[in-house]
């Protein structure tokens, strides 16, 4: 097994070190020089990425879908998981640690754990909330909890017996909360509410401030930090009855929790951490960035290299012998899909069209062809010196299939196109192309599989439209059998005759995102699972193996004795057989 890269899902900061969940690994950064954060350590792969991370002293609390893990980080060279407290399989949205007590919130409500021995966590109590916990902060003897609608104040002076002491309900879709000096600050979909909670049983609205769509709040001293997904706002709250804007800064999006440490604010998102200097609240400035994290949409393998369509990060080239990213080309679009043949990689780059790269020098992929198409390039397949690009017009039913002659890739040219009701996935075998369309135009429950004659790519002909029950996303073809995934099922069609039809359907656990077929096996990825099916008799697929993954996979390829997966877990490689 090999794993590389992955999304950043959560972080915390303590002193000059930042602790991240990156591709389901704990990564420790030295941020003593904020202009150049550097990696100190990476842990072994965890079962899942963390939705929340909190660090206290030499212990990292790692909260994921399977439970709460405590990790000894006293020696970065030897990171040790000390204990795991299992939790119901539900989304965990909030985590904080005060002294030796852990407070966490999920879809069920509030859990309170004793962590006096981090190697032996045990449950003290629970407090059920009908709508679960969206955000939470603990100040002194009170936990301030929002459930997506209202604010609740829970007395936790006796952690084994939490008691509701007050609530405030005049809020719309409360999503974030902090508290300081007798005031609670709650962000909903329309504004910031400042609530006097000196008497928790009788909370009183002090003021509101026009901040909409706030993702998270943090407070330090008299400054409140609010992030709306695109910008950081700094408010002076020395007078809670009249919050005043001090400064603003456009930033990357926020995915996770704002962290404030001294005169710096750390803003994490899936692809980076931005370090903001807030020494002068009226003039916050970006001073550093850590941008190692990445995720993939699709993967292709040729020789010793894997090529990843990495969304906003464009094309990544990975040397599998190291393993490491050795080359990258940032594109103008959103890299959706990739194919590789010889010294060339072919990229479906979303709104930026179809791209061709010369990759004989993996460290420096060279763009040698860029071809605009009227729609968004979603998928690409290459066969017999022709590249076929599926496109859709953002669900408006005006996409299609485009063909380009790539006999000489650096001089590729357009051959022709076929108008279809969108084109999400493309697979080619012989003189047939198979194209999926997501949902039929105007439908949210049915898709289609198109069988196209590409004998003459300049004049492609639609032969047949096959119904897909549900979303029709990606497609693979093998020996006259077509496999379509999307939504929550694998659909199998026999197209060996003049007219095809569905012969089987298989529903693996969770959603489905991509499929590859090799040697009588279908490899289906989606959610947190790889499902391997025996399709030697396609009409009766049978389960061979089901592999739990540490993250979501969006693309799969099978080459030789390995399965290559990409998604928010980065690149994940498994050896065969997995039976």
N, C-alpha and C positions, 0 to 999 in steps of 0.2 A: 504494500500500500504506500502511496505517495500523495502528499497534499501540499499545495503551493498557493499563496495569495488568499483571497477571500475578502468579504465585506467586513467593515468595522461596524459592530452592532452596539457596543457600549464602552464606556470608559470611566475612570476616576483618576484623580490626581492627589498625590500626597508629597509635599515637599518638592524635590526636584525630579520626581519620577511620576510617569503616567502609566496606568495599567489599562490595557485594551483587550477587548474580545475581537480578534481578527481571524476570520476564517476558522472559527471554533478552536483557536489557540489563545492562550494568555500571552500577550506581548508586553514587555516592560520597556519603556522608553526613558532615556535620560533627557530631561528637558531643562537642565541647568543653563544651557544656551538655547533659549527659545527660538532663535533664528535657525537652528539646525538640530532638531530632535534626532536622537540616534538610538538604535535598538540595543538594549542590554541583553535581553533574553527572550526566548520563545519556548513555550511549554510544549509538551506532547499534545496531540490532538484530543480535545474533549469530546464527549458524546454529542454535545450540541453547542452552538454559539450562545453566548450570554445575552439575555435581554436587559440585564442590569448587573453592574459591577460596583462594589463598594470596597474600599481598602481602609483598614484600621490597623495601624502598627505593622506587624509582619504577617498579617492575614488578609487575603483577598476573599471576599464573599462573592461567589459566582452564581447567579440565578439564571436558570434556563428552564426549558419546558419539562425537564425530568426532575428538577429539584434544586435545592440550594447546596452548593459545594463550598467547602472551605479549603483554601490553598495556602500552604506555608511558603512565603516569598522571602524569608530571611536570608536565604542563599539563592540568588537568581540563577546560579548554575545548577541548582537542584530543587526545582519546584515540585512540591509534594502535595497531592490531594489528601487532606486529613480526614474528611468526613463528607458524606452526602446525606442530606435529609430529603427523602422523597416527597413530592407534592403531587396533587391531582394534575392530570394532563390538561392544563389550562394556561392561558397567557398570563405571565407575571409582569405587572406593569410598574411596580414600585418596590423599592428596597432601601432601607436605612438601618444603621447600626448605632445604638447609643449605649455606651459602656459595654456591658456584657449581654445586652439584649438585642435581638434582631427583630425588626418589624418588616414584614413584606406583605404586599397586596397583590391579589390576582382576581380572576373572575368570580371567585367565591366570597371574597372579603379580606379580612385582615388576619394574618397569622403572626403569632408572637412566639419566638424561640429563645431558649436559654443558650447562650454561647460563652458561658464562663469557661468552658473547655471547648475551644474550637474544633477539637478532634472528636467531640461527642455532643453534637447538637441534640436538643430535645425540646418537644413542644410544651409551651407553657399554657397557651390558650388560643382561641380563635374568636373572631367577631364577624358574624355573617352580615353582608350587605347584599341586598337583592340584585343590584346592578354591578356588584363587584367594586374594585378599586381602580380608578384611573390615575390618580397621583396621591401623594401622601408626604407629609413632613412631620417630624416629631420635635417639639420644643418644650422643654421642662417636662411637666407631667401630662401633656396633652398631645394626642395625635390628631392632626388636621387632615381629614380625608375627603377627597372629592370622588364621586362615582360616575362622573359624566353628566350629572344633573345638579346635585346639591353639595353643600359643604356640611360635614359632620365633625363634631369635636368629641373625641373619645378620651376619657380619663384613663391613663395607663400608669398611674402612680403605683398600682399593684398589677404588674404585667400578667399575672395569672388570672386576673379578674377585671378585664377592661369594662368600662361603663360609659354609655353614651350620656353626655352632659349637655349637649346643645347641637342645634342644626340651623342652617340658613338656607332657605329654599328659593330666594328671589334671584335665581341665576339661570341662564340658558346654556345648557351643554358645558358645564364646568369641566375643564381639562387639565388645569395646572394650579398648584397652590404652593405658597410659601408663607411663613409667619415670622414676625419680628416685633418686639416691643409692644405687645398687646394688640397687634393688628394682623389680620390675615389678608393676604392678597390672592385673589382668585381670578383666573383668566377664563372667560367663556368665549363663545363664538363671536361676540360683538364688542366686548370691552373688558377692562380690568376693574374688578370690584375691590374696594378697600373696606374691610369690615372690622369694627371695633369688637374685640373678643376678650376684653378685660373681664367681663362677666360672661363666661362661655354659655351659660344657659339663656342669655339674652343678647345675642349678637346684634349689632346695629350697623347699618351701612353708613360709612363716613363719606365716601366719595366714589366716583367712577372716573376712569380715564379712557379715552378712545383708542384702545389697542384691539385689533381684531385678529382672529385666527392665530392666537399665540400658541406655540408648541410647548414652550417650557419657560419657567421662571427661576431665578436665583436671587438671593439677597446677601449683601455684605455691607455692614455698617448702615449708612444712610442711602445706599444706592441699590435700586432694584434693577435687575437685568431681565429683559424680556426678549424672546426670539420668536418671530412670526413665520419662520421658514425661509426667509430671504434676508432679513436684516436684524441686527442687534440694537435694541433701544435701551438707553440708560436713563432711569428716572430718579430724581431726588425725592426721597420719601421722608425727609427730616420732619416734614409736616404731613402726616398721612392723610389729612383732610384735603390736601391740595398737592398731589404729586405733580412734579414739574419735569419736563423733558430736559435732560442735560446734553445728551449726544446720541448720535446714530451712526451705524456703519453697515453698509451692505456686505453680506457675507455669503458663503455657501449655505446650502440647505442644512437644517438640523435634523439629525437622526439619533435620538438618545437624549441625554441630559446635559444641560449646561453645567460646567464646573468652574468655580471661581477659586483661585489660589493666589492670595496676595494681590498684586496689581495686574494679574493676568486672568483672562477668561478663555476657557478652552471650549471650542465649538466642534463637536464631532458630527460627521455624516458618514454615509456608507463608504466613501472613497478617500476621506482625508480628515485630519484634525487641523483646524485653524487656531492659532494662538494670537489673542488680541491683547494689546497693551491698553489698560484702562487707568493708568496712573493719573491721567487728566480726563475725567469723565466727559468733558465737553468735546474731547477730540480723540476718541478711541481709534486705534490703528492696528492693522495687521502686521505682526512682526515675525511670524514663523508658520511653518506648515509641514505636516507629516503626511505624505501622500502615497505610501506603499500599498494600502489596501486596494483591491480591485475585485470585480466579479465578472463572470462570463455569461454570455447568451448562447454561444455555440462553440464547438470545437471541431477541428479537423487535424488529422495526423498524417505526416509524410516523412518517412525516414526517421531521423533522430529528433525531429522537432514537432511540437504541437503548436497550432495556430488558433488563437482564441479571439472570437468576436466579443469585445469587452465593453459594449455599450458606449458610454461617453469617453472611455479610454481608447477607443478605436481598435486597432489590431495589435495584439501581443504575440511575440514569438518566444517560445519556451524551449530551451535546450533540455531534453529529457534526461540526458546523461548527468546533469549537474545536481538536481534540477534547479533552474532559475530562469527568470525572464531575462532574455539577452537582447531583445529588440522590441521597439514599439513605434507605431505611427499613429499619432492623434489625428482623427479625421473630423470633418465638419458636421457629420451626422451622428447617428446612434447605431453603432455596429451591431447588427442583428444576427447575421449568419455568415459562415465562412466555408469555403472549399479550398482544397490545395491539390496541386498537380505539378510535378516537376519542380522547377524553380520559381513557381508563381503561386500566389495566394489570391483568392477571389472573394471580395467582401460585399455583402448586402448592407449598405450603410444608411438605412432609413431614408430620411428626407434628402440626404446628400447623394443618393443614387448608388450606382454600381462602380466599385473600385477594383483595380488590378494592381498587385504589388509584385515586384521582382525581389525574391527573398534568397538569392544565392549567397548574399552576405546577411546572415540572420541578424546581426547586430544593427543593421541599418536597412530595414525594408524600404524599398524605393517605389514610390507611386509612379506607375508607368501608364496608367489608364484611368480616366474618370468619365463616367457616362451618366448624364442626367436622364431620368425617366420622369414622367409626369406625376408619379405617385410615390409612395414610400416603399423602398426596396426592403423586403421582408426575408427572403430566402434565396439561396443560389445553389445550383447544381451544375456540374461540368461533365459533359460526355461527348466523345467524338469531336473534339475541338470546337464545341459549342457550349457557351455558358447560358443557362436558362435562369432568369431572375423573376421571382414572384413578387408582385407588388399589390398594395392595397391603398385606397385613399381614405385612410382613417375611418373605416366603417361605412363609407358612403356608397359602396357598391360600384366603384368605378375603377377597379384595379385590373390586373391581368397578368399575362405571362410574356416576358420579353426575351428575345434570343439575340446573342452576340457571337460573331465569329471570333474565336480566340486561337486560331491556328498559329498566329504570331501575336501573343498576348499584348506586347507593347504597341501593336498596331491594330488592336481589336476594333471591330466595327459592328454597327447595328444591322441585324438581318430582318427582323420583323417582330410583330407582337400579335397577341390574341386577347381581345377584350373579354374579361370574366368578371363575375361578381366577387371581386377581391381575390388576392393570391397570397396566402400565408405560408404554406409549405410547398416544396417542390422536390420531386424525385423523378429520375429518368432511367429507363431501361429499354435498350434497343431503340425502336422508332416510336416509343410512347413516353409521354410525360404525364405525371400525376400531380395535380395541384389541389390544395385545400383552400377553403375560403373563409375560415373562421365561422361566422354565422351568416346565413342567407340574409341579404339586404332586407331590413325591416323585421327580422326575427331575432329573438334572444334565446331560442331553444333548439334550432336546427341549423346544420351546416351542410356542406356539399363537398364531394370529391369529383374532380373533373378528370376525365381521361382524354388526352389530347394526342393527335397524330402529329409527330414532329419529323416525319420522313423528309419534308422540305421545311426547314426551320424558318424560311422566309414567308411561308404560307401555312402556318399551323392551323389545324382543323380540330374543332371540338367534336369528339366522337360520342361521348356519353357523360351524363351528370348523374352521380349516385348520391342518394340521401345519406346523411350522417346524423344520427340522433344525438344532438348536442353540439358543442363547439368542435370544429374541425381545424386542428392546429397543425402539427407536424406530420410528416408522411415518410414512409420507407417502402421500398419494393424489393422483392426477392422471388425469383423463379415463378413469375406470373401471379404472385400474391402481394396485395397491397395492405399495409398496416397504417392506420390513422389513429392518432391520439389527440386528445383535447377534452377539457372538462374532467371527467372522472373515469373514462373508459378507453379501452383499446378496441378498435373496430377492424375486422379482418375481411378483405374482399378478394374474391377469385376473379382475376381479369385475364385469365389464360385464354378464354374463348372470345368470340366477337363481342359479346355483351357481358359485363361483369355484374356481380351482385355480392351482397354481404353474406358471409358464410359463418361468421362467429363474432362474439363480443365477449370481452373479459374485463371485469371491474376490479382493478387492484386497489389496495387501500389508498385513500387520499386522492389527490388530483394527478393528472398526467400532463407532461409537458413535451416529451420527445421520445422517439423510439428508434432503435437500430436493430438490424437483423443480421445474424451471421451463424452459419453452421447449424441451422435448425433451431436456433434460439432467438427469441425476441427480448430485447433489453428495454424496459420501460422505466422512465424516470419521472419524478414529480413529487411534490411535498418533500418529505424527508426520507424517501425510500427509492431503492432500485429493485424492480421486480423482474425476475428472469423467468421466461416461459418456454416450455418445449413446444415448438410450432412445427415439428417434423410432420405432424398431421394438422394442417392449419385449421381445419374445421373443429378441432377439439383441443384448443390450447390448454396445457396443464402447467401448474406451478412447479418450478424447479427450485427456486430460492427467492427469498425476500430479504434484502439487506438494508438495515437502518443506516441512514447517512447523517453526518453531522450538520448538514445544511440543505438548502433547497437546490436541486439540480434542474437546469433548464435545457441543457444539451447533452447528448451522449454519442459516442463513437466507439466502435469495437474494431481494434486492429491487432491481428495476431493473437497473442495470449493475454491481452489487456483490455479493460474497459476504461474509457476516458470520459469523465464527467466534468461539467462546468456549470457554475451557477453562483449563488452567494457564498459557496464554499471555495471559490477560486477554481483551481484545477485539482481534481481528485482522481487518482489512478488506482485501479484494483486489478490484481492478477486473477487469471482464470485457471481452473474452473472455480465457480462460486456455487458449489452444490453440496 
